[in-house]
Amino acid sequence: MRDFILKRMIAVILAFIFVYGFYVILHGHISPGGSFAGGIIVSLSFIAFATVYGIDKGKEKLPEKFLVWVESYGTLWYGLMGLVGICKGAPFLANKLAGIDLGVPGTLSSGGLIGLIGFGVGIRVASTMITLFYTLMEGDA
């Protein structure tokens, strides 16, 4: 695209969209939203960048190799957080049963491992959506 105004507006707005996506991911256990919705918002910031500036520039910023790495480690992170409960003699993904401090209700540190689990899911969702976008755009070329 050659639209100067659109490129400038996207350059200003993308950082806010990206930060808001991580806000939704990290606050998902105490407010509406969560890791899936936040991951979609984060991915939309990169998809908007690749749409306006071109798919090649998008792939320069986030190469597919890096996205595969993030997808793998997002899943691994989720599994490791689940194993914490097993290591403490409780079921998979156990929180309170495993003796993990749940914190003060309504604060960011409440919920025990839920915030950390949500972070892994959020980055996994974001990287998967960007990979799907790249794959669909290759079909158009």
DSSP file (Angstrom, degrees, kcal/mol; ACC not computed):
  #  RESIDUE AA STRUCTURE BP1 BP2  ACC     N-H-->O    O-->H-N    N-H-->O    O-->H-N    TCO  KAPPA ALPHA  PHI   PSI    X-CA   Y-CA   Z-CA
    1    1 A M              0   0    0      0, 0.0    51,-0.0     0, 0.0     0, 0.0   0.000 360.0 360.0 360.0 145.3    0.0    0.0    0.0
    2    2 A R        +     0   0    0      4,-0.0     2,-0.7     5,-0.0    51,-0.0   0.241 360.0 128.8-112.5  12.3    1.2    3.5   -0.8
    3    3 A D     >  -     0   0    0      1,-0.2     4,-2.0    49,-0.1     5,-0.2  -0.600  40.2-165.1 -77.6 111.1   -1.1    5.5    1.5
    4    4 A F  H  > S+     0   0    0     -2,-0.7     4,-2.1     1,-0.2     5,-0.2   0.894  86.0  50.0 -63.0 -44.4    1.1    7.8    3.5
    5    5 A I  H  > S+     0   0    0      1,-0.2     4,-2.6     2,-0.2     5,-0.2   0.916 110.1  50.1 -65.2 -43.6   -1.6    8.7    6.1
    6    6 A L  H  > S+     0   0    0      1,-0.2     4,-2.5     2,-0.2    -1,-0.2   0.907 110.5  50.2 -61.7 -42.1   -2.5    5.1    6.7
    7    7 A K  H  X S+     0   0    0     -4,-2.0     4,-2.0     1,-0.2    -1,-0.2   0.900 112.4  46.9 -64.1 -40.3    1.1    4.1    7.3
    8    8 A R  H  X S+     0   0    0     -4,-2.1     4,-1.5     2,-0.2    -2,-0.2   0.905 112.7  48.9 -68.5 -40.8    1.6    7.0    9.7
    9    9 A M  H  X S+     0   0    0     -4,-2.6     4,-2.6     1,-0.2     5,-0.2   0.916 112.1  48.3 -65.6 -42.5   -1.6    6.2   11.7
   10   10 A I  H  X S+     0   0    0     -4,-2.5     4,-2.6     1,-0.2     5,-0.2   0.899 107.4  56.3 -64.1 -39.9   -0.6    2.5   11.9
   11   11 A A  H  < S+     0   0    0     -4,-2.0     4,-0.4    -5,-0.2    -1,-0.2   0.851 113.9  40.6 -60.9 -33.7    2.9    3.4   13.1
   12   12 A V  H  X S+     0   0    0     -4,-1.5     4,-0.5    -3,-0.1     3,-0.2   0.896 120.1  41.9 -79.7 -42.3    1.3    5.4   16.0
   13   13 A I  H  X S+     0   0    0     -4,-2.6     4,-2.1     1,-0.2     3,-0.5   0.797  96.7  74.2 -80.4 -30.4   -1.5    3.0   16.9
   14   14 A L  H  X S+     0   0    0     -4,-2.6     4,-2.6     1,-0.3     5,-0.2   0.858  93.4  52.9 -58.5 -40.0    0.3   -0.4   16.7
   15   15 A A  H  > S+     0   0    0     -4,-0.4     4,-2.4    -3,-0.2    -1,-0.3   0.903 110.5  48.6 -62.5 -39.4    2.3    0.0   19.9
   16   16 A F  H  X S+     0   0    0     -4,-0.5     4,-2.4    -3,-0.5    -2,-0.2   0.895 111.5  49.2 -67.7 -39.5   -0.9    0.8   21.8
   17   17 A I  H  X S+     0   0    0     -4,-2.1     4,-2.1     2,-0.2    -2,-0.2   0.921 112.3  49.1 -63.9 -43.3   -2.7   -2.2   20.3
   18   18 A F  H  X S+     0   0    0     -4,-2.6     4,-1.8     2,-0.2    -2,-0.2   0.932 113.3  45.2 -62.3 -48.2    0.3   -4.5   21.2
   19   19 A V  H  X S+     0   0    0     -4,-2.4     4,-2.1     1,-0.2    -1,-0.2   0.894 111.5  53.1 -64.6 -40.0    0.5   -3.2   24.8
   20   20 A Y  H  X S+     0   0    0     -4,-2.4     4,-2.4     1,-0.2    -1,-0.2   0.888 105.7  55.0 -63.1 -38.1   -3.3   -3.5   25.2
   21   21 A G  H  X S+     0   0    0     -4,-2.1     4,-2.0     1,-0.2    -1,-0.2   0.917 109.8  45.4 -60.6 -43.9   -3.1   -7.1   24.0
   22   22 A F  H  X S+     0   0    0     -4,-1.8     4,-2.6     2,-0.2    -1,-0.2   0.838 109.7  56.2 -69.8 -31.2   -0.6   -8.0   26.7
   23   23 A Y  H  X S+     0   0    0     -4,-2.1     4,-1.9     2,-0.2    -2,-0.2   0.932 108.4  47.2 -61.5 -45.4   -2.7   -6.1   29.2
   24   24 A V  H  < S+     0   0    0     -4,-2.4     4,-0.3     2,-0.2    10,-0.2   0.894 112.9  50.0 -63.9 -40.2   -5.7   -8.3   28.4
   25   25 A I  H >< S+     0   0    0     -4,-2.0     3,-1.0     1,-0.2     4,-0.2   0.952 115.0  41.8 -62.2 -49.9   -3.5  -11.4   28.6
   26   26 A L  H 3< S+     0   0    0     -4,-2.6     3,-0.3     1,-0.2    -1,-0.2   0.743 120.2  42.3 -75.1 -23.2   -2.0  -10.5   32.0
   27   27 A H  T >X S+     0   0    0     -4,-1.9     3,-1.4    -5,-0.2     4,-1.3   0.249  81.6 107.8-104.1  12.4   -5.3   -9.3   33.5
   28   28 A G  T <4 S+     0   0    0     -3,-1.0    -1,-0.2    -4,-0.3    -2,-0.1   0.753  74.1  55.4 -64.4 -26.1   -7.5  -12.1   32.1
   29   29 A H  T 34 S+     0   0    0     -3,-0.3    -1,-0.3    -4,-0.2    77,-0.1   0.574 118.0  33.0 -85.9  -7.2   -8.0  -13.8   35.4
   30   30 A I  T <4 S+     0   0    0     -3,-1.4    -2,-0.2     1,-0.2    -1,-0.2   0.439 124.3  28.4-123.6  -2.9   -9.3  -10.7   37.1
   31   31 A S  S  < S-     0   0    0     -4,-1.3    -1,-0.2    -7,-0.1    75,-0.0  -0.941  98.1 -67.9-148.2 168.0  -11.2   -8.9   34.3
   32   32 A P  S    S+     0   0    0      0, 0.0     2,-0.4     0, 0.0    -2,-0.1  -0.283 100.6  41.8 -59.4 145.6  -13.0   -9.7   31.1
   33   33 A G        -     0   0    0     -5,-0.1     2,-0.3    -4,-0.0     3,-0.1  -0.928  65.0-175.7 118.5-144.8  -10.8  -11.0   28.4
   34   34 A G     >  -     0   0    0     -2,-0.4     4,-2.6   -10,-0.2     5,-0.2  -0.905  48.3 -43.6 141.2-167.6   -8.0  -13.5   28.9
   35   35 A S  H  > S+     0   0    0     -2,-0.3     4,-2.2     2,-0.2     5,-0.1   0.866 129.0  47.6 -69.0 -37.4   -5.2  -15.2   27.1
   36   36 A F  H  > S+     0   0    0      2,-0.2     4,-2.1     1,-0.2    -1,-0.2   0.964 116.5  42.4 -68.1 -50.2   -7.1  -16.1   23.9
   37   37 A A  H  > S+     0   0    0      1,-0.2     4,-2.1     2,-0.2    -2,-0.2   0.914 116.8  48.5 -62.8 -42.4   -8.6  -12.6   23.5
   38   38 A G  H  X S+     0   0    0     -4,-2.6     4,-2.5     1,-0.2    -1,-0.2   0.889 109.4  52.7 -65.3 -38.9   -5.3  -11.0   24.3
   39   39 A G  H  X S+     0   0    0     -4,-2.2     4,-2.4    -5,-0.2    -1,-0.2   0.880 108.7  50.7 -63.5 -37.8   -3.4  -13.2   22.0
   40   40 A I  H  X S+     0   0    0     -4,-2.1     4,-2.2     2,-0.2    -2,-0.2   0.915 110.5  49.1 -64.4 -42.6   -5.8  -12.3   19.2
   41   41 A I  H  X S+     0   0    0     -4,-2.1     4,-1.3     2,-0.2    -2,-0.2   0.920 111.5  48.7 -64.5 -43.7   -5.3   -8.6   19.9
   42   42 A V  H  X S+     0   0    0     -4,-2.5     4,-1.3     1,-0.2     3,-0.5   0.928 112.4  48.8 -61.2 -44.3   -1.5   -9.0   19.9
   43   43 A S  H  X S+     0   0    0     -4,-2.4     4,-2.6     1,-0.2    -1,-0.2   0.868 104.8  59.1 -65.7 -34.5   -1.6  -10.9   16.6
   44   44 A L  H  X S+     0   0    0     -4,-2.2     4,-2.5     1,-0.2    -1,-0.2   0.821  99.4  58.0 -64.5 -29.2   -3.8   -8.2   15.1
   45   45 A S  H  X S+     0   0    0     -4,-1.3     4,-1.7    -3,-0.5    -1,-0.2   0.929 111.7  40.6 -65.6 -42.1   -1.2   -5.6   15.7
   46   46 A F  H  X S+     0   0    0     -4,-1.3     4,-2.6     2,-0.2    -2,-0.2   0.871 114.1  53.0 -72.3 -35.9    1.3   -7.6   13.6
   47   47 A I  H  X S+     0   0    0     -4,-2.6     4,-2.2     2,-0.2    -2,-0.2   0.903 108.7  50.1 -65.0 -40.5   -1.3   -8.5   11.0
   48   48 A A  H  X S+     0   0    0     -4,-2.5     4,-2.3     2,-0.2     5,-0.3   0.912 110.7  50.3 -63.0 -41.5   -2.1   -4.8   10.6
   49   49 A F  H  X S+     0   0    0     -4,-1.7     4,-2.9     1,-0.2     5,-0.4   0.944 112.7  45.5 -60.1 -48.5    1.6   -4.0   10.2
   50   50 A A  H  X S+     0   0    0     -4,-2.6     4,-1.0     1,-0.2    -1,-0.2   0.823 112.8  51.9 -67.1 -30.5    2.0   -6.7    7.6
   51   51 A T  H  < S+     0   0    0     -4,-2.2    -1,-0.2    -5,-0.2    -2,-0.2   0.913 118.4  34.9 -71.0 -42.4   -1.1   -5.6    5.8
   52   52 A V  H  < S+     0   0    0     -4,-2.3    -2,-0.2    -5,-0.2    -3,-0.2   0.920 128.7  32.5 -80.0 -45.3   -0.2   -1.9    5.6
   53   53 A Y  H  < S-     0   0    0     -4,-2.9     4,-0.2    -5,-0.3    -3,-0.2   0.589 120.3 -92.8 -92.2 -10.6    3.6   -2.2    5.1
   54   54 A G     X  -     0   0    0     -4,-1.0     4,-1.9    -5,-0.4    -1,-0.2  -0.050  27.8 -94.5 110.3 146.9    3.6   -5.5    3.1
   55   55 A I  H  > S+     0   0    0      1,-0.2     4,-2.3     2,-0.2     5,-0.2   0.818 120.7  58.2 -65.4 -31.7    4.0   -9.1    3.9
   56   56 A D  H  > S+     0   0    0      2,-0.2     4,-1.3     1,-0.2    -1,-0.2   0.912 107.5  45.9 -67.4 -41.5    7.8   -9.1    3.3
   57   57 A K  H  > S+     0   0    0     -4,-0.2     4,-1.9     2,-0.2    -1,-0.2   0.867 111.3  54.1 -67.3 -34.8    8.3   -6.3    5.9
   58   58 A G  H  X S+     0   0    0     -4,-1.9     4,-2.5     1,-0.2    -2,-0.2   0.907 107.8  49.1 -62.8 -41.6    6.1   -8.2    8.3
   59   59 A K  H  < S+     0   0    0     -4,-2.3    -1,-0.2     1,-0.2    -2,-0.2   0.759 106.9  56.8 -71.4 -23.9    8.2  -11.4    7.8
   60   60 A E  H  < S+     0   0    0     -4,-1.3    -1,-0.2    -5,-0.2    -2,-0.2   0.907 111.4  42.5 -68.2 -41.7   11.3   -9.3    8.5
   61   61 A K  H  < S+     0   0    0     -4,-1.9    -2,-0.2     1,-0.3    -3,-0.1   0.916 134.2  17.6 -70.6 -43.9    9.9   -8.2   11.9
   62   62 A L  S  < S-     0   0    0     -4,-2.5    -1,-0.3    -5,-0.1    -2,-0.1  -0.799  81.7-158.3-131.4  89.5    8.6  -11.7   12.8
   63   63 A P     >  -     0   0    0      0, 0.0     4,-1.9     0, 0.0     3,-0.3  -0.289  27.3-117.6 -66.2 154.2   10.1  -14.4   10.7
   64   64 A E  H  > S+     0   0    0      1,-0.2     4,-2.3     2,-0.2     5,-0.2   0.829 114.1  60.1 -62.7 -31.9    8.3  -17.7   10.5
   65   65 A K  H  > S+     0   0    0      1,-0.2     4,-1.8     2,-0.2    -1,-0.2   0.911 106.1  47.1 -62.1 -42.1   11.1  -19.5   12.2
   66   66 A F  H  > S+     0   0    0     -3,-0.3     4,-2.5     2,-0.2    -2,-0.2   0.886 110.0  53.3 -65.6 -39.7   10.7  -17.3   15.3
   67   67 A L  H  X S+     0   0    0     -4,-1.9     4,-2.6     2,-0.2    -2,-0.2   0.888 107.4  50.5 -64.5 -39.0    6.9  -17.9   15.2
   68   68 A V  H  X S+     0   0    0     -4,-2.3     4,-2.3     2,-0.2    -1,-0.2   0.907 110.7  50.5 -63.5 -40.8    7.4  -21.6   15.2
   69   69 A W  H  X S+     0   0    0     -4,-1.8     4,-2.6     2,-0.2    -2,-0.2   0.921 111.5  47.3 -61.8 -45.4    9.8  -21.3   18.2
   70   70 A V  H  X S+     0   0    0     -4,-2.5     4,-2.4     2,-0.2     5,-0.2   0.903 110.8  51.8 -65.7 -41.4    7.3  -19.2   20.1
   71   71 A E  H  X S+     0   0    0     -4,-2.6     4,-1.8     2,-0.2    -1,-0.2   0.931 112.7  46.0 -59.1 -45.2    4.4  -21.6   19.3
   72   72 A S  H  X S+     0   0    0     -4,-2.3     4,-2.3     1,-0.2    -2,-0.2   0.931 116.1  43.3 -65.0 -46.3    6.5  -24.5   20.6
   73   73 A Y  H  X S+     0   0    0     -4,-2.6     4,-2.4     2,-0.2    -1,-0.2   0.769 108.6  58.3 -76.4 -24.2    7.7  -22.8   23.8
   74   74 A G  H  X S+     0   0    0     -4,-2.4     4,-1.8    -5,-0.2    -1,-0.2   0.906 110.9  43.6 -65.1 -41.5    4.3  -21.3   24.5
   75   75 A T  H  X S+     0   0    0     -4,-1.8     4,-2.3    -5,-0.2    -2,-0.2   0.905 113.5  50.8 -68.2 -42.2    2.9  -24.9   24.6
   76   76 A L  H  X S+     0   0    0     -4,-2.3     4,-2.7     1,-0.2    -2,-0.2   0.898 108.2  53.1 -61.8 -40.7    5.9  -26.1   26.6
   77   77 A W  H  X S+     0   0    0     -4,-2.4     4,-2.3     2,-0.2    -1,-0.2   0.915 108.3  50.3 -60.5 -44.4    5.4  -23.3   29.1
   78   78 A Y  H  X S+     0   0    0     -4,-1.8     4,-1.7     1,-0.2    -1,-0.2   0.928 111.9  47.9 -59.4 -46.0    1.7  -24.3   29.5
   79   79 A G  H  X S+     0   0    0     -4,-2.3     4,-1.8     1,-0.2    -2,-0.2   0.896 110.5  51.1 -63.5 -41.2    2.8  -27.9   30.1
   80   80 A L  H  X S+     0   0    0     -4,-2.7     4,-0.8     1,-0.2    -1,-0.2   0.893 108.5  51.5 -64.9 -39.2    5.5  -26.9   32.6
   81   81 A M  H  X S+     0   0    0     -4,-2.3     4,-0.6     1,-0.2     3,-0.4   0.859 109.9  50.8 -65.1 -33.5    3.0  -24.8   34.6
   82   82 A G  H >X S+     0   0    0     -4,-1.7    11,-1.7     1,-0.2     4,-0.9   0.841 104.1  57.7 -69.8 -33.5    0.7  -27.8   34.7
   83   83 A L  H 3X S+     0   0    0     -4,-1.8     4,-2.8     1,-0.2    -1,-0.2   0.679  87.8  76.5 -72.6 -16.7    3.5  -30.1   35.9
   84   84 A V  H 3X S+     0   0    0     -4,-0.8     4,-1.3    -3,-0.4    -1,-0.2   0.926  96.1  48.5 -58.2 -43.4    4.0  -27.8   39.0
   85   85 A G  H <<>S+     0   0    0     -3,-0.6     5,-3.1    -4,-0.6     3,-0.3   0.910 111.1  49.4 -62.5 -42.4    0.9  -29.4   40.5
   86   86 A I  H ><5S+     0   0    0     -4,-0.9     3,-1.7     1,-0.2    -2,-0.2   0.901 107.6  54.3 -64.7 -40.8    2.1  -32.9   39.7
   87   87 A C  H 3<5S+     0   0    0     -4,-2.8    -1,-0.2     1,-0.3    -2,-0.2   0.795 108.2  50.5 -63.4 -27.4    5.5  -32.2   41.3
   88   88 A K  T 3<5S-     0   0    0     -4,-1.3    -1,-0.3    -3,-0.3    -2,-0.2   0.301 125.7-101.6 -93.5   9.3    3.7  -31.0   44.5
   89   89 A G  T < 5S+     0   0    0     -3,-1.7    -3,-0.2     1,-0.3    -2,-0.1   0.726  87.7 108.4  82.5  23.0    1.6  -34.2   44.6
   90   90 A A  S   <S-     0   0    0     -5,-3.1    -1,-0.3     1,-0.2     3,-0.1  -0.696  75.7 -73.2-121.6 174.9   -1.6  -32.7   43.2
   91   91 A P    >   -     0   0    0      0, 0.0     3,-1.8     0, 0.0    -1,-0.2  -0.160  65.8 -73.3 -65.7 165.2   -3.4  -33.1   39.8
   92   92 A F  T 3  S+     0   0    0      1,-0.3    -9,-0.2    -7,-0.2   -10,-0.1  -0.348 121.0  10.2 -57.9 135.3   -2.2  -31.5   36.6
   93   93 A L  T 3  S+     0   0    0    -11,-1.7    -1,-0.3     1,-0.2     2,-0.1   0.653  90.9 159.6  64.5  19.8   -2.7  -27.7   36.6
   94   94 A A    <   +     0   0    0     -3,-1.8    -1,-0.2   -12,-0.4    -9,-0.1  -0.460  12.7 169.7 -70.7 145.1   -3.6  -27.8   40.3
   95   95 A N  S   >S+     0   0    0     -2,-0.1     5,-2.0    -3,-0.1     3,-0.2   0.661  73.4  21.7-118.3 -75.6   -3.3  -24.4   42.0
   96   96 A K  T > 5S+     0   0    0      1,-0.2     3,-1.6     3,-0.2    -2,-0.1   0.882 122.4  57.2 -68.3 -38.5   -4.8  -24.3   45.5
   97   97 A L  T 3 5S+     0   0    0      1,-0.3    -1,-0.2     2,-0.1    -3,-0.1   0.807 103.6  54.8 -62.1 -29.4   -4.6  -28.1   45.9
   98   98 A A  T 3 5S-     0   0    0     -3,-0.2    -1,-0.3     2,-0.1    -2,-0.2   0.484 119.9-110.0 -83.8  -2.2   -0.8  -27.9   45.2
   99   99 A G  T < 5 +     0   0    0     -3,-1.6     2,-0.4     1,-0.3    -3,-0.2   0.698  62.6 156.6  83.3  19.4   -0.4  -25.4   48.0
  100  100 A I      < -     0   0    0     -5,-2.0    -1,-0.3     1,-0.1     2,-0.2  -0.645  50.5-110.0 -81.3 133.5    0.4  -22.5   45.7
  101  101 A D        -     0   0    0     -2,-0.4    11,-0.2     1,-0.2    -1,-0.1  -0.454  24.4-160.5 -64.9 125.1   -0.3  -19.1   47.2
  102  102 A L        -     0   0    0     -2,-0.2     9,-1.9     1,-0.2    10,-0.4   0.536  28.4-147.0 -87.0  -7.5   -3.3  -17.6   45.5
  103  103 A G        -     0   0    0      7,-0.2    -1,-0.2     8,-0.1     7,-0.1  -0.169  42.4 -31.1  74.8-169.7   -2.6  -14.0   46.6
  104  104 A V  S >  S-     0   0    0      1,-0.1     3,-1.7     6,-0.1     6,-0.2  -0.747  73.3-109.4 -87.5 125.3   -5.1  -11.3   47.4
  105  105 A P  T 3  S+     0   0    0      0, 0.0     3,-0.1     0, 0.0    -1,-0.1  -0.250 100.8  24.6 -56.5 137.9   -8.3  -11.6   45.3
  106  106 A G  T 3  S+     0   0    0      1,-0.3     2,-0.2   -77,-0.1   -76,-0.1   0.371  98.6 107.9  90.3  -3.9   -8.6   -8.8   42.7
  107  107 A T  S X  S-     0   0    0     -3,-1.7     3,-1.6     1,-0.1    -1,-0.3  -0.622  82.0-110.4-102.5 166.3   -4.9   -8.1   42.3
  108  108 A L  T 3  S+     0   0    0      1,-0.3     7,-0.1    -2,-0.2   -79,-0.1   0.821 118.0  53.2 -63.9 -31.3   -2.6   -9.0   39.4
  109  109 A S  T >  S+     0   0    0     -5,-0.1     3,-0.6     2,-0.1    -1,-0.3   0.393  88.1 106.5 -87.1   4.8   -0.8  -11.5   41.6
  110  110 A S  T <   +     0   0    0     -3,-1.6     5,-0.3    -6,-0.2    -7,-0.2  -0.389  58.4  50.1 -77.5 161.4   -4.0  -13.3   42.5
  111  111 A G  T >  S-     0   0    0     -9,-1.9     3,-1.8    -8,-0.1     2,-0.4   0.462  91.8-124.9  93.5   1.3   -4.9  -16.7   41.1
  112  112 A G  T <  S-     0   0    0     -3,-0.6     3,-0.4   -10,-0.4     4,-0.3  -0.443  87.0  -2.0  65.0-118.8   -1.6  -18.5   41.7
  113  113 A L  T 3> S+     0   0    0     -2,-0.4     4,-2.8     1,-0.2    -1,-0.3   0.470 108.1  96.4 -86.1  -2.6   -0.3  -19.9   38.4
  114  114 A I  H <> S+     0   0    0     -3,-1.8     4,-2.8     1,-0.2    -1,-0.2   0.894  83.4  50.4 -58.6 -42.4   -3.3  -18.7   36.3
  115  115 A G  H  > S+     0   0    0     -3,-0.4     4,-1.7    -5,-0.3    -1,-0.2   0.897 113.0  45.8 -62.3 -40.4   -1.5  -15.5   35.2
  116  116 A L  H  > S+     0   0    0     -4,-0.3     4,-1.7     2,-0.2    -2,-0.2   0.884 113.1  49.5 -70.5 -38.4    1.6  -17.5   34.1
  117  117 A I  H  X S+     0   0    0     -4,-2.8     4,-2.2     1,-0.2    -2,-0.2   0.921 110.1  52.1 -64.2 -43.0   -0.5  -20.1   32.4
  118  118 A G  H  X S+     0   0    0     -4,-2.8     4,-2.8    -5,-0.2    -2,-0.2   0.856 105.0  55.8 -61.4 -36.7   -2.4  -17.3   30.6
  119  119 A F  H  X S+     0   0    0     -4,-1.7     4,-2.3     2,-0.2     5,-0.2   0.928 108.4  47.5 -62.4 -45.0    0.8  -15.8   29.4
  120  120 A G  H  X S+     0   0    0     -4,-1.7     4,-1.6     1,-0.2    -2,-0.2   0.911 114.6  45.9 -61.9 -43.1    1.9  -19.0   27.7
  121  121 A V  H  X S+     0   0    0     -4,-2.2     4,-2.7     2,-0.2    -2,-0.2   0.902 110.9  54.1 -66.5 -40.8   -1.5  -19.5   26.1
  122  122 A G  H  X S+     0   0    0     -4,-2.8     4,-2.4     1,-0.2    -2,-0.2   0.914 110.3  43.8 -62.3 -45.3   -1.6  -15.8   24.9
  123  123 A I  H  X S+     0   0    0     -4,-2.3     4,-2.3     2,-0.2    -1,-0.2   0.843 113.4  53.3 -71.0 -30.2    1.8  -15.9   23.1
  124  124 A R  H  X S+     0   0    0     -4,-1.6     4,-2.2    -5,-0.2    -2,-0.2   0.933 110.6  45.9 -65.9 -45.4    0.8  -19.3   21.6
  125  125 A V  H  X S+     0   0    0     -4,-2.7     4,-2.5     2,-0.2     5,-0.2   0.922 113.3  50.3 -63.1 -44.7   -2.5  -17.9   20.3
  126  126 A A  H  X S+     0   0    0     -4,-2.4     4,-2.1     1,-0.2     5,-0.2   0.936 112.6  45.2 -61.0 -47.3   -0.7  -14.8   18.9
  127  127 A S  H  X S+     0   0    0     -4,-2.3     4,-2.2     1,-0.2    -1,-0.2   0.869 112.7  51.7 -67.3 -34.7    2.0  -16.7   17.1
  128  128 A T  H  X S+     0   0    0     -4,-2.2     4,-2.5     2,-0.2    -1,-0.2   0.921 110.0  48.7 -66.5 -43.0   -0.5  -19.2   15.7
  129  129 A M  H  X S+     0   0    0     -4,-2.5     4,-2.2     2,-0.2    -2,-0.2   0.893 112.3  48.2 -64.9 -39.2   -2.7  -16.4   14.3
  130  130 A I  H  X S+     0   0    0     -4,-2.1     4,-2.6     2,-0.2    -1,-0.2   0.904 111.5  50.5 -67.9 -39.8    0.2  -14.7   12.7
  131  131 A T  H  X S+     0   0    0     -4,-2.2     4,-2.4     2,-0.2    -2,-0.2   0.912 110.2  50.0 -63.0 -42.2    1.4  -17.9   11.2
  132  132 A L  H  X S+     0   0    0     -4,-2.5     4,-2.6     2,-0.2    -2,-0.2   0.902 110.2  51.0 -61.9 -40.5   -2.0  -18.6    9.8
  133  133 A F  H  X S+     0   0    0     -4,-2.2     4,-2.5     2,-0.2    -2,-0.2   0.939 110.4  48.2 -62.0 -47.1   -2.1  -15.1    8.3
  134  134 A Y  H  X S+     0   0    0     -4,-2.6     4,-1.8     1,-0.2    -2,-0.2   0.914 112.5  49.7 -59.5 -42.4    1.3  -15.6    6.6
  135  135 A T  H  X S+     0   0    0     -4,-2.4     4,-1.1     1,-0.2    -2,-0.2   0.914 112.1  46.9 -63.8 -43.6    0.1  -19.0    5.3
  136  136 A L  H  X S+     0   0    0     -4,-2.6     4,-0.8     1,-0.2    -1,-0.2   0.872 110.9  52.2 -67.3 -36.0   -3.1  -17.5    3.9
  137  137 A M  H  X S+     0   0    0     -4,-2.5     4,-1.0     1,-0.2     3,-0.4   0.825 103.4  57.7 -70.7 -30.3   -1.2  -14.6    2.3
  138  138 A E  H  < S+     0   0    0     -4,-1.8    -1,-0.2     1,-0.2     3,-0.2   0.829 100.4  59.0 -66.7 -29.9    1.2  -16.9    0.6
  139  139 A G  H  < S+     0   0    0     -4,-1.1    -1,-0.2     1,-0.2    -2,-0.2   0.792 103.3  52.0 -68.2 -27.4   -1.8  -18.5   -1.1
  140  140 A D  H  <        0   0    0     -4,-0.8    -1,-0.2    -3,-0.4    -2,-0.2   0.767 360.0 360.0 -77.2 -26.2   -2.8  -15.2   -2.7
  141  141 A A     <        0   0    0     -4,-1.0    -1,-0.2    -3,-0.2    -2,-0.1   0.482 360.0 360.0 -73.3 360.0    0.7  -14.6   -4.1
